[in-house]
Amino acid sequence: MKALFATYPTGFHTAGGGEVQLLVDRDHLPQVAVVVSQYDLWRPRFDEHDVVPFAVS
């Protein structure tokens, strides 16, 4: 499975709980065979992923 992690564009400028959770999940999901990518505004690649979790703080 491939997951594309996303948050609002300035999310990591004022990182809160949602962004911290994205980073923790990103580091641990490969242990259960989930490939994680971070959303790129200029090249979103939605069609290459199975799920797109979106974090809001």
C-alpha distance matrix in Angstrom:
0.0 3.8 6.7 10.2 12.8 16.2 19.7 23.0 24.5 26.9 24.7 24.9 28.6 29.3 26.4 26.4 24.4 21.5 21.1 21.7 19.0 16.4 17.6 17.6 14.0 13.0 15.0 13.8 10.1 9.7 11.9 9.5 6.9 5.0 6.3 8.7 11.2 14.4 15.9 18.7 21.4 22.7 19.5 17.0 14.5 13.2 12.7 10.2 7.6 6.3 8.2 11.3 13.0 16.6 18.9 22.7 25.4
3.8 0.0 3.8 6.8 9.8 13.0 16.7 20.0 21.1 23.6 21.7 21.8 25.5 26.5 23.7 24.2 22.6 19.5 18.7 19.7 17.4 14.4 15.5 16.2 12.9 11.2 13.7 13.5 10.0 9.7 12.9 11.3 8.7 5.7 4.7 5.9 7.7 10.9 12.2 14.9 17.7 19.0 15.9 13.4 11.2 10.3 10.4 7.6 4.9 5.4 6.8 8.9 11.0 14.2 16.7 20.4 23.2
6.7 3.8 0.0 3.8 6.2 9.5 13.1 16.4 17.9 20.3 18.2 18.5 22.2 23.0 20.3 20.6 19.1 15.8 15.2 16.5 14.2 11.1 12.8 13.8 10.5 9.2 12.4 12.5 9.4 10.3 13.5 12.2 10.6 6.9 6.2 4.9 6.3 8.4 9.6 12.9 15.5 17.4 14.9 12.0 10.8 9.4 10.9 8.9 5.6 5.9 5.0 5.8 7.4 10.5 12.9 16.6 19.4
10.2 6.8 3.8 0.0 3.8 6.4 10.2 13.3 14.4 17.0 15.3 15.8 19.4 20.5 18.2 19.0 18.1 14.7 13.5 15.6 14.0 10.4 12.2 14.2 11.6 9.8 13.3 14.4 11.9 12.9 16.3 15.6 14.0 10.3 8.6 6.0 4.9 5.6 5.9 9.3 11.7 13.8 11.6 8.6 8.4 7.4 10.0 8.7 6.1 7.9 6.3 4.8 6.8 8.7 11.3 14.7 17.7
12.8 9.8 6.2 3.8 0.0 3.8 7.1 10.6 12.1 14.2 12.0 12.5 16.2 16.9 14.5 15.2 14.4 11.0 9.8 11.9 10.6 7.0 9.2 11.5 9.4 8.1 11.8 13.2 11.5 13.3 16.4 16.1 15.4 11.6 10.4 7.0 6.1 4.9 5.7 9.5 11.6 14.5 13.2 10.4 11.3 10.4 13.5 12.5 9.9 11.0 8.4 5.8 5.4 6.3 8.0 11.5 14.2
16.2 13.0 9.5 6.4 3.8 0.0 3.8 7.0 8.7 11.0 9.2 10.6 13.9 14.7 12.9 13.8 13.7 10.1 9.0 12.2 11.5 8.3 10.8 13.6 12.1 11.2 14.8 16.4 15.1 17.0 20.1 19.8 19.1 15.4 14.1 10.6 8.9 6.3 5.0 8.3 9.4 12.8 12.4 9.6 11.7 10.8 14.4 14.2 12.0 13.3 10.4 6.8 6.3 4.8 6.4 9.1 12.1
19.7 16.7 13.1 10.2 7.1 3.8 0.0 3.8 6.4 8.1 6.0 8.3 11.2 11.6 10.2 11.1 11.6 8.2 7.4 11.1 11.2 8.8 11.3 14.2 13.6 13.2 16.5 18.3 17.5 19.7 22.6 22.5 22.3 18.6 17.5 13.9 12.3 9.1 7.9 10.2 10.3 14.1 14.6 12.2 14.9 14.0 17.7 17.8 15.7 16.8 13.6 9.9 8.4 5.2 4.9 6.2 9.0
23.0 20.0 16.4 13.3 10.6 7.0 3.8 0.0 3.8 5.7 5.2 8.5 10.2 10.7 10.6 11.9 13.3 10.5 9.7 13.5 14.2 12.3 14.5 17.5 17.2 16.7 19.9 21.9 21.3 23.4 26.3 26.3 25.9 22.2 20.9 17.3 15.2 11.8 9.8 11.0 9.9 13.6 15.0 13.1 16.3 15.6 19.4 20.0 18.4 19.6 16.6 12.8 11.6 8.1 7.6 7.1 9.4
24.5 21.1 17.9 14.4 12.1 8.7 6.4 3.8 0.0 3.8 5.6 7.9 8.8 10.6 11.2 13.5 15.6 13.2 11.4 15.0 16.4 14.1 15.5 19.0 19.0 17.8 20.8 23.3 22.8 24.5 27.6 27.9 27.3 23.6 21.8 18.1 15.4 11.8 9.6 9.4 7.9 11.3 13.4 12.4 16.1 16.3 20.0 20.4 19.4 21.3 18.7 14.9 14.4 11.3 11.0 10.7 12.3
26.9 23.6 20.3 17.0 14.2 11.0 8.1 5.7 3.8 0.0 3.8 5.7 5.4 7.2 8.7 11.3 14.1 12.5 10.6 13.9 15.9 14.4 15.3 18.7 19.4 18.6 21.1 23.7 23.9 25.7 28.5 29.2 28.9 25.4 23.7 19.9 17.5 13.8 12.4 12.4 11.3 14.4 16.8 16.0 19.5 19.8 23.5 23.7 22.5 24.2 21.4 17.7 16.5 13.2 11.8 10.8 11.2
24.7 21.7 18.2 15.3 12.0 9.2 6.0 5.2 5.6 3.8 0.0 3.8 5.5 5.8 5.8 8.0 10.4 8.8 6.9 10.3 12.2 11.0 12.1 15.3 16.1 15.7 18.2 20.6 20.9 23.0 25.6 26.2 26.3 22.9 21.6 17.8 16.0 12.4 11.7 12.8 12.6 16.1 17.6 16.3 19.4 19.3 23.0 22.9 21.1 22.5 19.4 15.8 14.0 10.8 8.7 7.9 8.1
24.9 21.8 18.5 15.8 12.5 10.6 8.3 8.5 7.9 5.7 3.8 0.0 3.8 5.3 4.6 8.0 10.6 9.7 6.7 9.0 11.8 10.5 10.5 13.8 15.3 14.5 16.4 19.2 20.0 21.8 24.3 25.5 25.6 22.4 20.9 17.1 15.4 11.9 12.2 13.0 13.6 16.7 18.1 17.3 20.2 20.6 24.2 23.5 21.9 23.5 20.7 17.3 15.5 13.0 10.8 10.8 10.4
28.6 25.5 22.2 19.4 16.2 13.9 11.2 10.2 8.8 5.4 5.5 3.8 0.0 3.8 5.8 9.4 12.7 12.5 10.0 12.0 15.1 14.2 14.0 17.2 19.0 18.2 19.9 22.8 23.8 25.5 28.0 29.3 29.4 26.2 24.6 20.8 18.8 15.2 15.1 15.3 15.2 18.0 20.1 19.7 22.9 23.5 27.1 26.7 25.2 27.0 24.2 20.7 19.0 16.1 13.8 12.9 12.0
29.3 26.5 23.0 20.5 16.9 14.7 11.6 10.7 10.6 7.2 5.8 5.3 3.8 0.0 3.8 6.4 10.1 10.7 9.0 10.7 13.8 13.9 14.0 16.6 18.6 18.6 20.2 22.7 23.8 26.0 28.2 29.3 29.9 26.8 25.6 21.9 20.4 17.0 17.0 17.9 17.8 20.9 22.8 21.8 24.9 25.0 28.7 28.3 26.5 27.7 24.6 21.1 18.9 15.9 12.9 11.3 9.4
26.4 23.7 20.3 18.2 14.5 12.9 10.2 10.6 11.2 8.7 5.8 4.6 5.8 3.8 0.0 3.8 7.0 7.6 5.6 6.9 10.1 10.4 10.5 12.9 14.9 15.2 16.7 19.1 20.3 22.6 24.6 25.8 26.5 23.5 22.7 19.0 18.1 14.9 15.6 17.1 17.7 21.0 22.2 20.9 23.6 23.5 27.1 26.4 24.3 25.3 22.1 18.9 16.4 13.9 10.6 9.9 8.0
26.4 24.2 20.6 19.0 15.2 13.8 11.1 11.9 13.5 11.3 8.0 8.0 9.4 6.4 3.8 0.0 3.8 5.7 5.6 6.2 8.6 10.2 11.0 12.5 14.4 15.6 17.0 18.7 20.0 22.8 24.4 25.2 26.5 23.6 23.3 19.8 19.5 16.7 17.4 19.5 20.0 23.6 24.5 22.7 25.2 24.6 28.1 27.5 25.0 25.4 22.0 19.0 15.9 13.5 9.8 8.6 5.8
24.4 22.6 19.1 18.1 14.4 13.7 11.6 13.3 15.6 14.1 10.4 10.6 12.7 10.1 7.0 3.8 0.0 3.8 5.6 5.1 6.0 8.6 10.0 10.5 12.1 14.1 15.5 16.5 17.7 20.8 22.1 22.7 24.2 21.5 21.8 18.6 18.9 16.7 17.8 20.4 21.3 24.9 25.4 23.2 25.2 24.2 27.5 26.8 23.8 23.8 20.3 17.8 14.3 12.5 8.8 8.3 6.0
21.5 19.5 15.8 14.7 11.0 10.1 8.2 10.5 13.2 12.5 8.8 9.7 12.5 10.7 7.6 5.7 3.8 0.0 3.8 5.5 5.1 6.3 8.9 10.0 10.5 12.2 14.4 15.4 15.9 19.0 20.7 20.9 22.1 19.0 19.2 15.9 16.0 13.8 14.5 17.4 18.3 21.9 22.2 19.7 21.7 20.5 23.8 23.3 20.3 20.3 16.8 14.1 10.6 8.7 5.0 5.5 5.0
21.1 18.7 15.2 13.5 9.8 9.0 7.4 9.7 11.4 10.6 6.9 6.7 10.0 9.0 5.6 5.6 5.6 3.8 0.0 3.8 5.3 5.0 6.4 8.8 9.9 10.5 12.6 14.5 15.2 17.8 19.9 20.6 21.4 18.3 17.8 14.3 13.9 11.3 12.5 15.0 16.3 19.7 20.1 18.1 20.2 19.6 23.0 22.1 19.6 20.2 17.0 14.2 11.3 9.5 6.4 7.6 7.4
21.7 19.7 16.5 15.6 11.9 12.2 11.1 13.5 15.0 13.9 10.3 9.0 12.0 10.7 6.9 6.2 5.1 5.5 3.8 0.0 3.8 5.4 5.2 6.3 8.6 9.8 10.9 12.6 14.2 16.9 18.3 19.5 20.8 18.2 18.1 14.9 15.2 13.3 15.2 17.8 19.5 22.7 22.9 21.0 22.8 22.3 25.4 24.1 21.4 21.9 18.8 16.5 13.5 12.5 9.4 10.7 9.6
19.0 17.4 14.2 14.0 10.6 11.5 11.2 14.2 16.4 15.9 12.2 11.8 15.1 13.8 10.1 8.6 6.0 5.1 5.3 3.8 0.0 3.8 5.4 5.1 6.0 8.4 9.9 10.6 11.7 14.8 16.1 16.7 18.3 15.7 16.2 13.3 14.4 13.1 15.1 18.2 20.0 23.4 23.0 20.6 21.9 20.9 23.8 22.5 19.5 19.3 16.2 14.4 11.1 10.9 8.3 10.3 10.1
16.4 14.4 11.1 10.4 7.0 8.3 8.8 12.3 14.1 14.4 11.0 10.5 14.2 13.9 10.4 10.2 8.6 6.3 5.0 5.4 3.8 0.0 3.8 5.6 5.2 5.9 8.6 10.0 10.3 13.0 15.1 15.7 16.4 13.4 13.2 10.0 10.7 9.3 11.4 14.6 16.7 19.9 19.2 16.9 18.2 17.4 20.4 19.0 16.1 16.4 13.5 11.5 8.8 8.8 7.1 10.1 11.0
17.6 15.5 12.8 12.2 9.2 10.8 11.3 14.5 15.5 15.3 12.1 10.5 14.0 14.0 10.5 11.0 10.0 8.9 6.4 5.2 5.4 3.8 0.0 3.8 5.5 5.0 6.3 8.8 10.2 12.2 14.2 15.6 16.4 13.8 13.2 10.1 10.8 9.6 12.5 15.2 17.8 20.6 20.0 18.3 19.4 19.4 22.2 20.3 17.8 18.6 16.2 14.3 12.2 12.3 10.6 13.2 13.5
17.6 16.2 13.8 14.2 11.5 13.6 14.2 17.5 19.0 18.7 15.3 13.8 17.2 16.6 12.9 12.5 10.5 10.0 8.8 6.3 5.1 5.6 3.8 0.0 3.8 5.4 5.3 6.4 8.6 11.1 12.1 13.7 15.3 13.3 13.7 11.3 13.1 12.7 15.7 18.7 21.3 24.1 23.2 21.3 22.0 21.6 24.1 22.1 19.2 19.4 17.1 15.9 13.4 14.2 12.4 15.0 15.0
14.0 12.9 10.5 11.6 9.4 12.1 13.6 17.2 19.0 19.4 16.1 15.3 19.0 18.6 14.9 14.4 12.1 10.5 9.9 8.6 6.0 5.2 5.5 3.8 0.0 3.8 5.4 5.2 5.7 8.9 10.2 10.9 12.3 10.0 10.9 8.8 11.2 11.5 14.4 17.7 20.4 23.1 21.8 19.5 19.8 19.0 21.2 19.2 16.1 15.9 13.6 12.9 10.7 12.3 11.4 14.6 15.5
13.0 11.2 9.2 9.8 8.1 11.2 13.2 16.7 17.8 18.6 15.7 14.5 18.2 18.6 15.2 15.6 14.1 12.2 10.5 9.8 8.4 5.9 5.0 5.4 3.8 0.0 3.8 5.7 5.8 7.5 10.0 11.2 11.5 9.0 8.5 6.0 8.0 8.7 12.1 15.1 18.1 20.5 19.0 17.1 17.3 17.1 19.3 17.0 14.3 15.0 13.3 12.5 11.2 12.7 12.4 15.8 17.0
15.0 13.7 12.4 13.3 11.8 14.8 16.5 19.9 20.8 21.1 18.2 16.4 19.9 20.2 16.7 17.0 15.5 14.4 12.6 10.9 9.9 8.6 6.3 5.3 5.4 3.8 0.0 3.8 6.1 6.9 8.5 10.8 11.7 10.3 10.1 8.6 10.8 11.7 15.4 18.0 21.3 23.4 22.0 20.4 20.4 20.6 22.5 19.8 17.4 18.0 16.6 16.2 14.8 16.4 15.6 18.7 19.4
13.8 13.5 12.5 14.4 13.2 16.4 18.3 21.9 23.3 23.7 20.6 19.2 22.8 22.7 19.1 18.7 16.5 15.4 14.5 12.6 10.6 10.0 8.8 6.4 5.2 5.7 3.8 0.0 3.8 5.6 5.8 7.8 9.7 8.9 10.1 9.6 12.8 14.2 17.6 20.6 23.7 26.0 24.3 22.3 21.9 21.5 23.1 20.5 17.7 17.6 16.3 16.5 15.0 17.1 16.5 19.8 20.5
10.1 10.0 9.4 11.9 11.5 15.1 17.5 21.3 22.8 23.9 20.9 20.0 23.8 23.8 20.3 20.0 17.7 15.9 15.2 14.2 11.7 10.3 10.2 8.6 5.7 5.8 6.1 3.8 0.0 3.8 5.2 5.5 6.7 5.3 7.2 7.4 11.0 13.0 16.1 19.3 22.4 24.6 22.4 20.2 19.4 18.7 20.0 17.4 14.4 14.0 13.0 13.8 12.8 15.6 15.8 19.4 20.8
9.7 9.7 10.3 12.9 13.3 17.0 19.7 23.4 24.5 25.7 23.0 21.8 25.5 26.0 22.6 22.8 20.8 19.0 17.8 16.9 14.8 13.0 12.2 11.1 8.9 7.5 6.9 5.6 3.8 0.0 3.8 5.3 4.9 4.8 5.7 7.3 10.8 13.6 16.9 19.6 23.0 24.7 22.3 20.5 19.2 19.1 19.9 16.8 14.5 14.6 14.5 15.6 15.4 18.2 18.8 22.4 23.9
11.9 12.9 13.5 16.3 16.4 20.1 22.6 26.3 27.6 28.5 25.6 24.3 28.0 28.2 24.6 24.4 22.1 20.7 19.9 18.3 16.1 15.1 14.2 12.1 10.2 10.0 8.5 5.8 5.2 3.8 0.0 3.8 5.7 7.3 9.3 11.0 14.6 17.2 20.4 23.3 26.7 28.4 26.1 24.2 22.9 22.6 23.2 20.2 17.7 17.3 17.1 18.5 17.9 20.8 21.0 24.5 25.7
9.5 11.3 12.2 15.6 16.1 19.8 22.5 26.3 27.9 29.2 26.2 25.5 29.3 29.3 25.8 25.2 22.7 20.9 20.6 19.5 16.7 15.7 15.6 13.7 10.9 11.2 10.8 7.8 5.5 5.3 3.8 0.0 3.8 5.8 9.0 11.1 14.9 17.7 20.5 23.6 26.8 28.6 26.0 23.7 22.2 21.3 21.6 18.9 16.1 15.0 15.0 17.0 16.6 19.9 20.6 24.2 25.7
6.9 8.7 10.6 14.0 15.4 19.1 22.3 25.9 27.3 28.9 26.3 25.6 29.4 29.9 26.5 26.5 24.2 22.1 21.4 20.8 18.3 16.4 16.4 15.3 12.3 11.5 11.7 9.7 6.7 4.9 5.7 3.8 0.0 3.8 6.4 9.5 13.1 16.3 19.0 21.8 25.1 26.5 23.6 21.6 19.6 19.0 18.9 15.9 13.6 12.9 13.8 16.0 16.4 19.8 21.1 24.8 26.7
5.0 5.7 6.9 10.3 11.6 15.4 18.6 22.2 23.6 25.4 22.9 22.4 26.2 26.8 23.5 23.6 21.5 19.0 18.3 18.2 15.7 13.4 13.8 13.3 10.0 9.0 10.3 8.9 5.3 4.8 7.3 5.8 3.8 0.0 3.8 6.2 9.8 12.9 15.4 18.4 21.5 23.2 20.4 18.1 16.4 15.6 16.1 13.2 10.5 10.0 10.4 12.3 12.8 16.1 17.6 21.3 23.5
6.3 4.7 6.2 8.6 10.4 14.1 17.5 20.9 21.8 23.7 21.6 20.9 24.6 25.6 22.7 23.3 21.8 19.2 17.8 18.1 16.2 13.2 13.2 13.7 10.9 8.5 10.1 10.1 7.2 5.7 9.3 9.0 6.4 3.8 0.0 3.8 6.8 10.4 13.0 15.5 18.9 20.2 17.3 15.5 13.7 13.8 14.3 11.1 9.1 10.0 10.7 11.9 13.0 15.9 17.5 21.2 23.5
8.7 5.9 4.9 6.0 7.0 10.6 13.9 17.3 18.1 19.9 17.8 17.1 20.8 21.9 19.0 19.8 18.6 15.9 14.3 14.9 13.3 10.0 10.1 11.3 8.8 6.0 8.6 9.6 7.4 7.3 11.0 11.1 9.5 6.2 3.8 0.0 3.8 6.8 9.7 12.6 15.9 17.6 15.2 13.3 12.4 12.5 14.0 11.3 9.0 10.4 9.8 9.8 10.5 12.9 14.2 17.9 20.1
11.2 7.7 6.3 4.9 6.1 8.9 12.3 15.2 15.4 17.5 16.0 15.4 18.8 20.4 18.1 19.5 18.9 16.0 13.9 15.2 14.4 10.7 10.8 13.1 11.2 8.0 10.8 12.8 11.0 10.8 14.6 14.9 13.1 9.8 6.8 3.8 0.0 3.8 6.5 8.9 12.4 13.9 11.6 10.0 9.7 10.6 12.6 10.1 8.7 11.2 10.6 9.6 10.9 12.4 13.9 17.3 19.6
14.4 10.9 8.4 5.6 4.9 6.3 9.1 11.8 11.8 13.8 12.4 11.9 15.2 17.0 14.9 16.7 16.7 13.8 11.3 13.3 13.1 9.3 9.6 12.7 11.5 8.7 11.7 14.2 13.0 13.6 17.2 17.7 16.3 12.9 10.4 6.8 3.8 0.0 3.8 6.4 9.7 11.8 10.5 9.0 10.2 11.0 13.9 12.2 10.9 13.3 11.9 9.7 10.3 10.6 11.6 14.6 16.9
15.9 12.2 9.6 5.9 5.7 5.0 7.9 9.8 9.6 12.4 11.7 12.2 15.1 17.0 15.6 17.4 17.8 14.5 12.5 15.2 15.1 11.4 12.5 15.7 14.4 12.1 15.4 17.6 16.1 16.9 20.4 20.5 19.0 15.4 13.0 9.7 6.5 3.8 0.0 3.8 6.3 8.9 7.9 5.9 8.1 8.8 12.3 11.6 10.6 13.2 11.6 8.8 10.0 9.6 11.4 13.9 16.6
18.7 14.9 12.9 9.3 9.5 8.3 10.2 11.0 9.4 12.4 12.8 13.0 15.3 17.9 17.1 19.5 20.4 17.4 15.0 17.8 18.2 14.6 15.2 18.7 17.7 15.1 18.0 20.6 19.3 19.6 23.3 23.6 21.8 18.4 15.5 12.6 8.9 6.4 3.8 0.0 3.8 5.5 5.2 5.2 8.1 10.1 13.2 12.7 12.9 16.0 14.9 12.2 13.7 12.9 14.5 16.5 19.0
21.4 17.7 15.5 11.7 11.6 9.4 10.3 9.9 7.9 11.3 12.6 13.6 15.2 17.8 17.7 20.0 21.3 18.3 16.3 19.5 20.0 16.7 17.8 21.3 20.4 18.1 21.3 23.7 22.4 23.0 26.7 26.8 25.1 21.5 18.9 15.9 12.4 9.7 6.3 3.8 0.0 3.8 5.7 5.6 9.4 10.9 14.2 14.6 14.9 17.8 16.4 13.4 14.8 13.3 14.9 16.2 18.8
22.7 19.0 17.4 13.8 14.5 12.8 14.1 13.6 11.3 14.4 16.1 16.7 18.0 20.9 21.0 23.6 24.9 21.9 19.7 22.7 23.4 19.9 20.6 24.1 23.1 20.5 23.4 26.0 24.6 24.7 28.4 28.6 26.5 23.2 20.2 17.6 13.9 11.8 8.9 5.5 3.8 0.0 3.8 6.2 9.3 11.7 14.3 14.7 16.0 19.2 18.6 16.0 18.0 16.8 18.7 20.1 22.6
19.5 15.9 14.9 11.6 13.2 12.4 14.6 15.0 13.4 16.8 17.6 18.1 20.1 22.8 22.2 24.5 25.4 22.2 20.1 22.9 23.0 19.2 20.0 23.2 21.8 19.0 22.0 24.3 22.4 22.3 26.1 26.0 23.6 20.4 17.3 15.2 11.6 10.5 7.9 5.2 5.7 3.8 0.0 3.8 5.8 8.9 11.0 11.1 12.7 16.2 16.1 14.1 16.7 16.3 18.7 20.7 23.5
17.0 13.4 12.0 8.6 10.4 9.6 12.2 13.1 12.4 16.0 16.3 17.3 19.7 21.8 20.9 22.7 23.2 19.7 18.1 21.0 20.6 16.9 18.3 21.3 19.5 17.1 20.4 22.3 20.2 20.5 24.2 23.7 21.6 18.1 15.5 13.3 10.0 9.0 5.9 5.2 5.6 6.2 3.8 0.0 3.9 5.6 8.6 9.1 9.9 13.0 12.6 10.5 13.2 13.1 15.8 18.0 21.1
14.5 11.2 10.8 8.4 11.3 11.7 14.9 16.3 16.1 19.5 19.4 20.2 22.9 24.9 23.6 25.2 25.2 21.7 20.2 22.8 21.9 18.2 19.4 22.0 19.8 17.3 20.4 21.9 19.4 19.2 22.9 22.2 19.6 16.4 13.7 12.4 9.7 10.2 8.1 8.1 9.4 9.3 5.8 3.9 0.0 3.8 5.4 5.5 7.3 10.7 11.4 10.4 13.8 14.7 17.7 20.4 23.6
13.2 10.3 9.4 7.4 10.4 10.8 14.0 15.6 16.3 19.8 19.3 20.6 23.5 25.0 23.5 24.6 24.2 20.5 19.6 22.3 20.9 17.4 19.4 21.6 19.0 17.1 20.6 21.5 18.7 19.1 22.6 21.3 19.0 15.6 13.8 12.5 10.6 11.0 8.8 10.1 10.9 11.7 8.9 5.6 3.8 0.0 3.8 5.4 5.7 8.2 8.5 7.7 11.4 12.6 16.1 18.7 22.3
12.7 10.4 10.9 10.0 13.5 14.4 17.7 19.4 20.0 23.5 23.0 24.2 27.1 28.7 27.1 28.1 27.5 23.8 23.0 25.4 23.8 20.4 22.2 24.1 21.2 19.3 22.5 23.1 20.0 19.9 23.2 21.6 18.9 16.1 14.3 14.0 12.6 13.9 12.3 13.2 14.2 14.3 11.0 8.6 5.4 3.8 0.0 3.8 5.6 7.8 9.7 10.3 14.1 15.9 19.4 22.2 25.8
10.2 7.6 8.9 8.7 12.5 14.2 17.8 20.0 20.4 23.7 22.9 23.5 26.7 28.3 26.4 27.5 26.8 23.3 22.1 24.1 22.5 19.0 20.3 22.1 19.2 17.0 19.8 20.5 17.4 16.8 20.2 18.9 15.9 13.2 11.1 11.3 10.1 12.2 11.6 12.7 14.6 14.7 11.1 9.1 5.5 5.4 3.8 0.0 3.8 7.1 9.4 10.5 14.0 16.2 19.4 22.6 25.9
7.6 4.9 5.6 6.1 9.9 12.0 15.7 18.4 19.4 22.5 21.1 21.9 25.2 26.5 24.3 25.0 23.8 20.3 19.6 21.4 19.5 16.1 17.8 19.2 16.1 14.3 17.4 17.7 14.4 14.5 17.7 16.1 13.6 10.5 9.1 9.0 8.7 10.9 10.6 12.9 14.9 16.0 12.7 9.9 7.3 5.7 5.6 3.8 0.0 3.8 5.8 7.3 10.7 13.4 16.6 19.9 23.2
6.3 5.4 5.9 7.9 11.0 13.3 16.8 19.6 21.3 24.2 22.5 23.5 27.0 27.7 25.3 25.4 23.8 20.3 20.2 21.9 19.3 16.4 18.6 19.4 15.9 15.0 18.0 17.6 14.0 14.6 17.3 15.0 12.9 10.0 10.0 10.4 11.2 13.3 13.2 16.0 17.8 19.2 16.2 13.0 10.7 8.2 7.8 7.1 3.8 0.0 3.8 7.1 10.1 13.3 16.6 19.9 23.2
8.2 6.8 5.0 6.3 8.4 10.4 13.6 16.6 18.7 21.4 19.4 20.7 24.2 24.6 22.1 22.0 20.3 16.8 17.0 18.8 16.2 13.5 16.2 17.1 13.6 13.3 16.6 16.3 13.0 14.5 17.1 15.0 13.8 10.4 10.7 9.8 10.6 11.9 11.6 14.9 16.4 18.6 16.1 12.6 11.4 8.5 9.7 9.4 5.8 3.8 0.0 3.8 6.3 9.7 12.9 16.2 19.5
11.3 8.9 5.8 4.8 5.8 6.8 9.9 12.8 14.9 17.7 15.8 17.3 20.7 21.1 18.9 19.0 17.8 14.1 14.2 16.5 14.4 11.5 14.3 15.9 12.9 12.5 16.2 16.5 13.8 15.6 18.5 17.0 16.0 12.3 11.9 9.8 9.6 9.7 8.8 12.2 13.4 16.0 14.1 10.5 10.4 7.7 10.3 10.5 7.3 7.1 3.8 0.0 3.8 6.3 9.8 13.0 16.4
13.0 11.0 7.4 6.8 5.4 6.3 8.4 11.6 14.4 16.5 14.0 15.5 19.0 18.9 16.4 15.9 14.3 10.6 11.3 13.5 11.1 8.8 12.2 13.4 10.7 11.2 14.8 15.0 12.8 15.4 17.9 16.6 16.4 12.8 13.0 10.5 10.9 10.3 10.0 13.7 14.8 18.0 16.7 13.2 13.8 11.4 14.1 14.0 10.7 10.1 6.3 3.8 0.0 3.8 6.6 10.0 13.2
16.6 14.2 10.5 8.7 6.3 4.8 5.2 8.1 11.3 13.2 10.8 13.0 16.1 15.9 13.9 13.5 12.5 8.7 9.5 12.5 10.9 8.8 12.3 14.2 12.3 12.7 16.4 17.1 15.6 18.2 20.8 19.9 19.8 16.1 15.9 12.9 12.4 10.6 9.6 12.9 13.3 16.8 16.3 13.1 14.7 12.6 15.9 16.2 13.4 13.3 9.7 6.3 3.8 0.0 3.8 6.7 10.2
18.9 16.7 12.9 11.3 8.0 6.4 4.9 7.6 11.0 11.8 8.7 10.8 13.8 12.9 10.6 9.8 8.8 5.0 6.4 9.4 8.3 7.1 10.6 12.4 11.4 12.4 15.6 16.5 15.8 18.8 21.0 20.6 21.1 17.6 17.5 14.2 13.9 11.6 11.4 14.5 14.9 18.7 18.7 15.8 17.7 16.1 19.4 19.4 16.6 16.6 12.9 9.8 6.6 3.8 0.0 3.8 6.7
22.7 20.4 16.6 14.7 11.5 9.1 6.2 7.1 10.7 10.8 7.9 10.8 12.9 11.3 9.9 8.6 8.3 5.5 7.6 10.7 10.3 10.1 13.2 15.0 14.6 15.8 18.7 19.8 19.4 22.4 24.5 24.2 24.8 21.3 21.2 17.9 17.3 14.6 13.9 16.5 16.2 20.1 20.7 18.0 20.4 18.7 22.2 22.6 19.9 19.9 16.2 13.0 10.0 6.7 3.8 0.0 3.8
25.4 23.2 19.4 17.7 14.2 12.1 9.0 9.4 12.3 11.2 8.1 10.4 12.0 9.4 8.0 5.8 6.0 5.0 7.4 9.6 10.1 11.0 13.5 15.0 15.5 17.0 19.4 20.5 20.8 23.9 25.7 25.7 26.7 23.5 23.5 20.1 19.6 16.9 16.6 19.0 18.8 22.6 23.5 21.1 23.6 22.3 25.8 25.9 23.2 23.2 19.5 16.4 13.2 10.2 6.7 3.8 0.0
